[in-house]
């Protein structure tokens, strides 16, 4: 019985893997950098509505935290760490974000309508 469950899990994972790779390949990727001087680059990040990835790069020597209350997303990065968040937004608008460890550092995610 256990062997059958393990086999079924492998088949299921093998079936899903190509879909996740294909979906990731089609996803737009944007980069947001936490600079050593305590700023974001860019401070205003424009994206098309839909599903996309934001690569978060911490170039500072301190821990930082990407946080957005309206997006309900947060991600902590240690010094020199790179990570990412994936968002799916269909509603155009402006969504503020900030560094929770340095609240004076703020930025805006601008979601543009699909063409």
C-alpha positions in Angstrom: 0.0 0.0 0.0 2.8 2.4 0.9 4.6 1.7 -2.3 1.5 2.4 -4.3 1.0 5.8 -2.5 4.7 6.7 -3.1 4.3 5.7 -6.8 1.1 7.8 -7.1 2.8 10.8 -5.5 5.7 10.6 -8.0 3.4 10.3 -11.0 1.3 13.3 -9.7 4.5 15.4 -9.1 5.8 14.4 -12.6 2.6 15.5 -14.2 2.6 18.9 -12.4 6.2 19.7 -12.9 6.1 20.6 -16.6 3.1 22.9 -16.0 4.9 24.8 -13.2 8.0 25.2 -15.3 6.0 26.4 -18.4 4.0 28.8 -16.2 7.2 30.3 -14.7 8.8 30.7 -18.1 5.9 32.9 -19.3 5.8 35.0 -16.2 7.2 38.6 -16.4 10.1 39.2 -14.0 10.9 42.6 -12.4 13.7 43.5 -10.0 13.4 45.6 -6.8 16.7 46.4 -5.1 17.2 47.5 -1.5 20.2 49.8 -1.9 23.0 50.3 0.7 22.0 54.0 1.2 18.5 52.9 2.5 16.4 53.4 -0.7 14.6 51.2 -3.2 15.5 51.0 -6.8 13.2 51.7 -8.5 11.0 53.5 -5.9 8.2 53.3 -8.4 7.9 49.9 -10.0 5.4 49.6 -13.0 4.0 46.2 -14.0 1.2 45.0 -16.3 -1.8 43.5 -14.6 -1.6 39.7 -14.3 0.8 37.3 -12.7 4.4 38.3 -12.3 7.5 37.8 -10.2 9.4 40.5 -8.3 13.0 39.5 -7.6 14.1 41.2 -4.3 17.8 42.0 -4.0 19.3 43.3 -0.7 22.5 45.1 -1.4 22.7 46.6 2.1 24.6 45.3 5.1 21.4 45.1 7.2 18.3 42.9 7.1 15.4 44.4 5.2 11.8 43.4 4.8 9.6 44.0 1.8 6.1 44.6 3.1 2.8 45.7 1.5 -0.3 45.8 3.6 -2.7 46.1 0.6 -1.0 43.2 -1.2 -0.7 41.2 2.0 2.9 40.3 1.2 6.0 40.4 3.2 9.5 38.9 2.8 12.5 39.3 5.0 16.0 39.3 3.5 19.3 39.1 5.3 22.3 41.2 4.1 23.3 40.4 0.6 20.4 38.0 0.1 18.2 37.7 -3.1 14.7 36.2 -3.0 11.4 36.8 -4.8 7.6 37.2 -4.4 5.0 36.1 -7.0 1.9 38.3 -7.3 -1.2 38.0 -9.3 -3.1 41.3 -9.6 -5.9 42.0 -12.0 -6.9 45.4 -10.7 -4.9 48.3 -12.0 -3.8 50.8 -9.4 -1.1 51.9 -7.0 0.0 49.6 -4.2 2.4 51.1 -1.5 5.2 49.0 -0.1 7.9 49.7 2.5 10.8 48.2 4.4 9.3 47.2 7.7 12.7 47.4 9.4 13.2 50.9 8.0 9.7 52.4 7.8 10.9 55.6 6.2 11.9 53.7 3.1 8.8 53.6 0.9 7.9 52.7 -2.7 4.9 52.1 -5.0 3.9 49.2 -7.2 2.0 50.6 -10.1 -0.2 48.0 -11.8 -1.1 49.1 -15.3 -4.1 47.7 -17.3 -3.4 45.0 -19.8 -3.1 46.4 -23.3 
